[in-house]
């Protein structure tokens, strides 16, 4: 998810939030986003949003379809939302099996008083 966000949005911010019985991963970018009417369509095999894609960067429209299938098989879910100020938010939820504990080093988040693990990826190749 982060690689695709960087590819189409220029940069991405990912966060990991451990909860009691699941882990939530969100990836936000500042790209063109996905319209509300296309949010379910992008999960269909071979569907592409042509107006927001650079044809030189490839892709056949299988990534989100395959990702959703795998996530659902593991009892999780994936969804899309519009980012405040433009861009896209991808939210992935995966269950944590019994007997597992989630550990993460937490650092202060600049956008709130809470702490959560964070990562930032930026495409600086100049393309």
Backbone as a chain_set.jsonl record, in Angstrom:
{"seq": "XXXXXXXXXXXXXXXXXXXXXXXXXXXXXXXXXXXXXXXXXXXXXXXXXXXXXXXXXXXXXXXXXXXXXXXXXXXXXXXXXXXXXXXXXXXXXXXXXXXXXXXXXXXXXXXXXXXXXXXXXXXXXXX", "coords": {"N": [[0.82, -1.189, 0.0], [1.916, 1.242, 0.788], [3.936, 1.642, -1.103], [2.454, 1.942, -3.472], [1.033, 4.244, -2.807], [3.114, 6.113, -2.679], [3.982, 5.933, -5.299], [1.79, 6.949, -6.821], [0.935, 9.153, -5.384], [3.121, 10.648, -4.661], [4.205, 10.948, -2.07], [3.915, 9.3, 1.118], [2.275, 8.608, 4.204], [2.358, 6.322, 6.742], [0.659, 4.566, 9.311], [0.559, 2.518, 12.223], [-1.651, 0.951, 14.293], [-1.973, -0.771, 17.103], [-4.521, -2.789, 18.428], [-6.798, -4.387, 20.767], [-7.717, -6.943, 19.643], [-6.943, -6.781, 17.047], [-4.984, -5.3, 14.398], [-4.503, -2.127, 13.046], [-3.741, -0.612, 10.067], [-2.981, 2.357, 8.5], [-2.634, 4.185, 5.519], [-1.746, 7.169, 4.125], [-1.937, 9.498, 1.432], [-1.06, 12.261, -0.759], [-2.077, 12.383, -3.261], [-4.154, 12.172, -6.262], [-6.431, 10.954, -5.241], [-9.466, 8.965, -4.833], [-12.588, 8.931, -6.254], [-15.789, 8.953, -4.589], [-17.694, 7.434, -5.955], [-16.138, 5.554, -7.233], [-14.864, 4.004, -5.363], [-15.496, 1.336, -4.621], [-15.302, 0.113, -7.075], [-12.565, 0.137, -7.701], [-11.581, -2.096, -6.493], [-12.255, -4.164, -8.102], [-11.174, -6.708, -10.371], [-8.76, -5.759, -12.788], [-9.612, -3.131, -13.024], [-8.963, 0.267, -13.561], [-8.18, 3.631, -12.716], [-8.045, 5.664, -15.022], [-7.685, 8.483, -15.512], [-6.157, 9.391, -13.408], [-3.751, 8.181, -13.512], [-0.405, 7.589, -14.469], [0.594, 6.502, -17.538], [3.156, 5.574, -18.04], [3.996, 4.388, -15.776], [2.886, 1.916, -15.514], [0.996, -1.029, -14.484], [-1.868, -3.073, -14.12], [-4.274, -3.117, -12.877], [-4.799, -5.014, -10.878], [-3.821, -5.034, -8.291], [-5.249, -3.96, -5.922], [-7.48, -5.615, -5.98], [-6.419, -8.208, -5.615], [-5.142, -7.771, -3.149], [-7.364, -7.208, -1.456], [-8.73, -9.665, -1.57], [-6.887, -11.409, -0.328], [-6.693, -10.204, 2.201], [-9.35, -10.431, 3.117], [-9.496, -13.239, 3.252], [-7.97, -13.67, 5.468], [-9.556, -12.746, 7.444], [-9.756, -10.017, 7.691], [-10.174, -6.534, 6.713], [-10.355, -3.979, 4.177], [-10.432, -0.596, 3.262], [-11.295, 2.526, 1.616], [-10.892, 6.075, 1.857], [-11.453, 9.631, 1.629], [-8.832, 11.896, 2.036], [-8.493, 14.553, 4.302], [-8.028, 17.685, 2.93], [-7.231, 16.68, 0.546], [-6.262, 13.832, -1.388], [-5.744, 10.355, -0.524], [-6.893, 7.915, 1.823], [-6.029, 4.787, 2.925], [-7.287, 2.156, 4.696], [-6.483, -0.57, 6.573], [-7.432, -3.453, 8.215], [-6.52, -6.062, 10.323], [-7.043, -9.149, 11.944], [-5.717, -10.262, 15.091], [-4.37, -13.224, 16.083], [-5.315, -15.449, 18.792], [-3.256, -15.591, 21.639], [-1.218, -14.126, 20.608], [0.71, -11.187, 20.931], [0.818, -7.736, 20.392], [3.517, -5.68, 19.834], [4.991, -2.564, 19.757], [7.225, 0.079, 19.09], [6.578, 3.207, 20.294], [6.191, 6.514, 19.17], [5.89, 10.052, 19.621], [3.166, 11.521, 17.903], [2.921, 14.024, 15.462], [0.511, 15.181, 14.781], [-1.348, 14.938, 16.786], [-2.022, 14.494, 20.314], [-1.657, 11.93, 21.045], [0.245, 8.867, 20.979], [1.705, 6.88, 18.448], [2.947, 4.245, 16.362], [4.799, 5.314, 13.523], [5.509, 5.929, 10.041], [7.181, 7.313, 7.274], [7.251, 7.667, 3.794], [8.863, 8.789, 0.882], [8.897, 9.625, -2.532], [11.681, 10.411, -4.085], [12.866, 10.394, -6.53], [12.565, 12.155, -8.563], [10.721, 11.849, -10.603]], "CA": [[0.0, 0.0, 0.0], [2.772, 2.426, 0.872], [4.624, 1.805, -2.382], [1.48, 2.482, -4.427], [0.755, 5.624, -2.395], [4.258, 6.922, -3.103], [3.998, 5.909, -6.758], [0.752, 7.799, -7.396], [0.696, 10.338, -4.578], [4.358, 11.379, -4.442], [4.692, 10.616, -0.734], [2.91, 8.583, 1.903], [2.47, 8.465, 5.637], [1.712, 5.103, 7.21], [0.626, 4.41, 10.765], [0.174, 1.217, 12.728], [-2.31, 1.099, 15.578], [-2.347, -2.053, 17.696], [-5.709, -2.808, 19.281], [-6.897, -5.621, 21.535], [-7.82, -8.157, 18.847], [-6.616, -6.494, 15.655], [-4.029, -4.245, 14.132], [-5.019, -1.249, 12.007], [-2.713, 0.086, 9.312], [-3.512, 3.37, 7.595], [-1.664, 4.805, 4.625], [-2.313, 8.395, 3.565], [-1.112, 10.174, 0.438], [-1.551, 13.563, -1.204], [-2.313, 12.24, -4.692], [-5.451, 12.567, -6.802], [-7.517, 10.333, -4.513], [-10.425, 8.114, -5.535], [-13.932, 9.477, -6.029], [-16.697, 8.089, -3.826], [-18.366, 6.508, -6.878], [-15.201, 4.535, -7.711], [-14.177, 3.348, -4.241], [-15.677, -0.113, -4.684], [-14.864, -0.341, -8.404], [-11.115, -0.067, -7.758], [-11.276, -3.427, -5.976], [-12.593, -5.13, -9.143], [-10.001, -7.057, -11.182], [-8.423, -5.024, -14.007], [-10.168, -1.771, -13.047], [-7.971, 1.324, -13.352], [-8.674, 5.005, -12.805], [-7.131, 6.158, -16.05], [-7.372, 9.916, -15.457], [-5.218, 9.717, -12.334], [-2.594, 7.299, -13.607], [0.629, 7.858, -15.459], [0.752, 5.25, -18.278], [4.549, 5.132, -18.006], [4.243, 3.687, -14.508], [2.36, 0.561, -15.622], [-0.096, -1.508, -13.659], [-2.986, -3.615, -14.888], [-5.504, -3.05, -12.103], [-5.028, -6.206, -10.058], [-3.258, -4.892, -6.953], [-6.246, -3.85, -4.851], [-8.332, -6.802, -6.031], [-5.678, -9.293, -4.976], [-4.949, -7.409, -1.736], [-8.628, -7.389, -0.719], [-9.003, -11.104, -1.457], [-5.993, -11.965, 0.698], [-7.082, -9.624, 3.496], [-10.606, -11.074, 3.521], [-9.197, -14.629, 3.622], [-7.373, -13.639, 6.807], [-10.533, -12.203, 8.377], [-9.593, -8.576, 7.82], [-10.907, -5.686, 5.778], [-9.629, -2.84, 3.626], [-11.353, 0.415, 2.748], [-10.723, 3.778, 1.138], [-11.569, 7.31, 2.262], [-10.805, 10.853, 1.162], [-7.993, 12.562, 3.035], [-8.782, 15.978, 4.476], [-7.039, 18.467, 2.205], [-6.945, 16.006, -0.713], [-5.507, 12.59, -1.31], [-6.446, 9.119, -0.203], [-6.566, 7.145, 3.023], [-6.315, 3.367, 2.842], [-7.342, 1.605, 6.059], [-6.404, -2.021, 6.565], [-7.6, -4.052, 9.54], [-6.241, -7.492, 10.367], [-7.188, -9.704, 13.289], [-4.545, -10.839, 15.731], [-4.773, -14.504, 16.641], [-5.179, -15.6, 20.233], [-1.908, -15.943, 22.051], [-0.271, -13.171, 20.061], [0.704, -9.839, 21.496], [1.388, -6.756, 19.475], [4.449, -4.751, 20.463], [5.505, -1.561, 18.825], [7.843, 1.24, 19.711], [5.714, 4.337, 20.01], [6.792, 7.836, 19.153], [4.835, 11.069, 19.566], [2.647, 11.899, 16.591], [2.879, 15.486, 15.363], [-0.833, 15.677, 14.521], [-2.222, 14.764, 17.948], [-1.292, 14.283, 21.562], [-1.471, 10.501, 21.251], [1.44, 8.309, 20.37], [1.479, 5.693, 17.643], [4.055, 4.009, 15.451], [4.599, 6.028, 12.269], [6.537, 5.784, 9.028], [6.948, 8.213, 6.139], [7.996, 7.304, 2.592], [8.796, 9.845, -0.118], [9.528, 9.308, -3.814], [12.551, 11.53, -4.402], [13.591, 10.08, -7.76], [12.384, 13.248, -9.5], [9.854, 11.471, -11.734]], "C": [[0.864, 1.252, 0.0], [3.478, 2.686, -0.452], [3.69, 2.409, -3.421], [1.156, 3.935, -4.08], [1.883, 6.557, -2.817], [4.273, 7.034, -4.624], [3.006, 6.899, -7.359], [0.52, 9.097, -6.629], [1.938, 11.152, -4.277], [4.993, 11.125, -3.095], [3.568, 9.907, 0.005], [3.286, 8.608, 3.367], [1.689, 7.239, 6.075], [1.726, 5.084, 8.732], [0.103, 3.026, 11.111], [-0.423, 1.42, 14.11], [-2.684, -0.278, 16.116], [-3.56, -1.891, 18.593], [-5.812, -4.189, 19.901], [-6.884, -6.878, 20.667], [-7.512, -7.937, 17.371], [-5.523, -5.438, 15.582], [-4.599, -3.443, 12.958], [-3.843, -0.508, 11.377], [-3.413, 1.105, 8.429], [-2.358, 3.948, 6.792], [-2.36, 5.998, 3.991], [-1.358, 8.973, 2.536], [-1.76, 11.493, 0.048], [-1.818, 13.562, -2.706], [-3.72, 12.646, -5.09], [-6.641, 11.96, -6.063], [-8.377, 9.451, -5.402], [-11.812, 8.66, -5.218], [-14.801, 8.458, -5.295], [-17.341, 7.04, -4.729], [-17.445, 5.386, -7.37], [-14.546, 3.727, -6.6], [-14.364, 1.84, -4.204], [-15.171, -0.662, -6.013], [-13.371, -0.631, -8.44], [-10.686, -1.419, -7.205], [-11.649, -4.526, -6.972], [-11.346, -5.438, -9.97], [-9.933, -6.241, -12.475], [-9.02, -3.619, -14.084], [-9.055, -0.773, -12.75], [-8.646, 2.675, -13.467], [-7.734, 5.722, -13.767], [-6.748, 7.622, -15.896], [-6.34, 10.261, -14.395], [-3.927, 8.914, -12.431], [-1.653, 7.73, -14.723], [0.865, 6.556, -16.226], [2.179, 4.722, -18.284], [4.86, 4.319, -16.747], [3.604, 2.306, -14.464], [1.219, 0.251, -14.691], [-1.245, -1.985, -14.533], [-4.292, -3.622, -14.101], [-5.805, -4.286, -11.282], [-4.62, -6.034, -8.602], [-4.283, -4.86, -5.839], [-7.18, -5.052, -4.817], [-7.675, -7.977, -5.315], [-5.495, -9.013, -3.486], [-6.217, -7.653, -0.931], [-8.947, -8.869, -0.536], [-8.159, -11.744, -0.355], [-6.393, -11.476, 2.087], [-8.369, -10.264, 3.999], [-10.376, -12.52, 3.951], [-8.595, -14.726, 5.021], [-8.306, -13.017, 7.837], [-10.438, -10.705, 8.589], [-10.455, -7.809, 6.836], [-10.0, -4.549, 5.318], [-10.661, -1.879, 3.051], [-10.614, 1.686, 2.383], [-11.55, 4.951, 1.631], [-10.793, 8.491, 1.692], [-10.043, 11.488, 2.312], [-8.377, 14.037, 3.106], [-7.672, 16.784, 3.816], [-6.647, 17.835, 0.873], [-6.087, 14.783, -0.523], [-6.384, 11.442, -0.859], [-5.963, 8.554, 1.126], [-6.969, 5.705, 2.75], [-6.237, 2.828, 4.263], [-7.435, 0.087, 5.956], [-6.524, -2.518, 7.997], [-7.352, -5.547, 9.437], [-6.397, -8.003, 11.791], [-5.858, -10.255, 13.791], [-5.013, -12.115, 16.414], [-4.577, -14.567, 18.145], [-3.768, -16.069, 20.565], [-0.84, -15.011, 21.51], [-0.406, -11.847, 20.781], [1.365, -8.914, 20.501], [2.278, -5.831, 20.279], [4.942, -3.792, 19.404], [6.149, -0.449, 19.616], [7.007, 2.444, 19.319], [6.485, 5.642, 20.101], [5.676, 8.862, 19.087], [4.451, 11.383, 18.128], [2.508, 13.41, 16.546], [1.466, 16.025, 15.198], [-1.81, 15.477, 15.684], [-1.366, 14.57, 19.193], [-1.068, 12.805, 21.845], [-0.159, 10.063, 20.631], [1.046, 7.082, 19.575], [2.683, 5.502, 16.732], [3.779, 4.694, 14.114], [5.775, 5.783, 11.33], [6.193, 6.747, 7.898], [7.839, 7.776, 4.987], [7.796, 8.402, 1.55], [9.518, 9.381, -1.373], [10.352, 10.504, -4.216], [13.376, 11.274, -5.66], [13.41, 11.165, -8.824], [11.528, 12.898, -10.708], [8.452, 11.946, -11.535]], "O": [[0.571, 2.213, -0.712], [3.601, 3.836, -0.873], [4.093, 3.296, -4.172], [1.019, 4.767, -4.977], [1.628, 7.674, -3.267], [4.545, 8.102, -5.172], [3.341, 7.613, -8.304], [-0.038, 10.045, -7.18], [1.839, 12.234, -3.698], [6.22, 11.09, -2.994], [2.416, 9.915, -0.43], [4.464, 8.626, 3.723], [0.492, 7.131, 5.807], [2.685, 5.531, 9.361], [-0.696, 2.445, 10.376], [0.216, 1.991, 14.994], [-3.631, -0.89, 15.621], [-3.624, -0.975, 19.414], [-5.006, -5.069, 19.599], [-6.108, -7.795, 20.936], [-7.786, -8.803, 16.539], [-5.191, -4.782, 16.57], [-5.112, -4.016, 11.997], [-3.055, 0.138, 12.068], [-4.336, 0.76, 7.691], [-1.262, 4.169, 7.308], [-3.429, 5.862, 3.395], [-0.141, 8.953, 2.718], [-2.873, 11.801, 0.474], [-1.788, 14.611, -3.348], [-4.399, 13.369, -4.362], [-7.767, 12.422, -6.25], [-8.059, 9.22, -6.568], [-12.167, 8.83, -4.052], [-14.568, 7.252, -5.378], [-17.515, 5.891, -4.323], [-17.929, 4.371, -7.872], [-13.74, 2.841, -6.885], [-13.451, 1.128, -3.784], [-14.665, -1.783, -6.068], [-12.942, -1.551, -9.136], [-9.552, -1.846, -7.423], [-11.387, -5.701, -6.714], [-10.547, -4.542, -10.244], [-10.938, -6.064, -13.162], [-8.934, -2.981, -15.133], [-8.294, -0.949, -11.798], [-9.588, 2.836, -14.242], [-6.74, 6.317, -13.349], [-5.591, 7.976, -16.127], [-5.709, 11.316, -14.47], [-3.098, 8.965, -11.523], [-2.084, 8.179, -15.785], [1.302, 5.577, -15.62], [2.39, 3.531, -18.512], [5.884, 3.64, -16.68], [3.762, 1.59, -13.475], [0.555, 1.15, -14.174], [-1.555, -1.378, -15.557], [-5.313, -4.086, -14.607], [-6.971, -4.575, -11.017], [-5.039, -6.823, -7.755], [-4.198, -5.653, -4.901], [-7.623, -5.464, -3.745], [-8.308, -8.655, -4.506], [-5.669, -9.906, -2.656], [-6.164, -8.237, 0.151], [-9.388, -9.281, 0.537], [-8.665, -12.526, 0.451], [-6.425, -12.257, 3.038], [-8.473, -10.604, 5.178], [-10.992, -12.982, 4.911], [-8.708, -15.761, 5.678], [-7.903, -12.783, 8.977], [-10.981, -10.178, 9.56], [-11.353, -8.368, 6.206], [-9.018, -4.206, 5.976], [-11.639, -2.297, 2.43], [-9.469, 1.899, 2.781], [-12.764, 4.837, 1.803], [-9.626, 8.364, 1.321], [-10.555, 11.599, 3.425], [-8.563, 14.686, 2.077], [-6.496, 16.579, 4.117], [-5.823, 18.388, 0.146], [-5.278, 14.714, 0.402], [-7.61, 11.551, -0.82], [-4.799, 8.692, 1.501], [-8.113, 5.432, 2.386], [-5.236, 3.021, 4.952], [-8.346, -0.458, 5.333], [-5.804, -2.06, 8.885], [-7.907, -6.218, 8.568], [-5.938, -7.365, 12.738], [-4.997, -10.658, 13.01], [-5.939, -12.091, 17.225], [-3.769, -13.826, 18.706], [-3.176, -16.86, 19.831], [0.321, -15.098, 21.91], [-1.496, -11.444, 21.186], [2.349, -9.271, 19.853], [1.852, -5.264, 21.285], [5.267, -4.19, 18.285], [5.673, -0.078, 20.689], [6.759, 2.672, 18.135], [7.314, 5.841, 20.988], [4.61, 8.57, 18.545], [5.308, 11.496, 17.252], [2.025, 14.014, 17.504], [1.231, 17.207, 15.447], [-2.986, 15.82, 15.562], [-0.139, 14.494, 19.118], [-0.359, 12.46, 22.79], [0.461, 10.795, 19.861], [0.158, 6.33, 19.978], [3.358, 6.465, 16.371], [2.65, 4.661, 13.624], [6.884, 5.472, 11.764], [5.017, 6.962, 7.608], [9.034, 7.543, 5.17], [6.68, 8.887, 1.363], [10.609, 8.816, -1.3], [9.8, 11.517, -4.645], [14.446, 11.856, -5.841], [14.038, 11.098, -9.88], [11.599, 13.578, -11.732], [7.595, 11.715, -12.387]]}, "num_chains": 1, "name": "protein.A"}
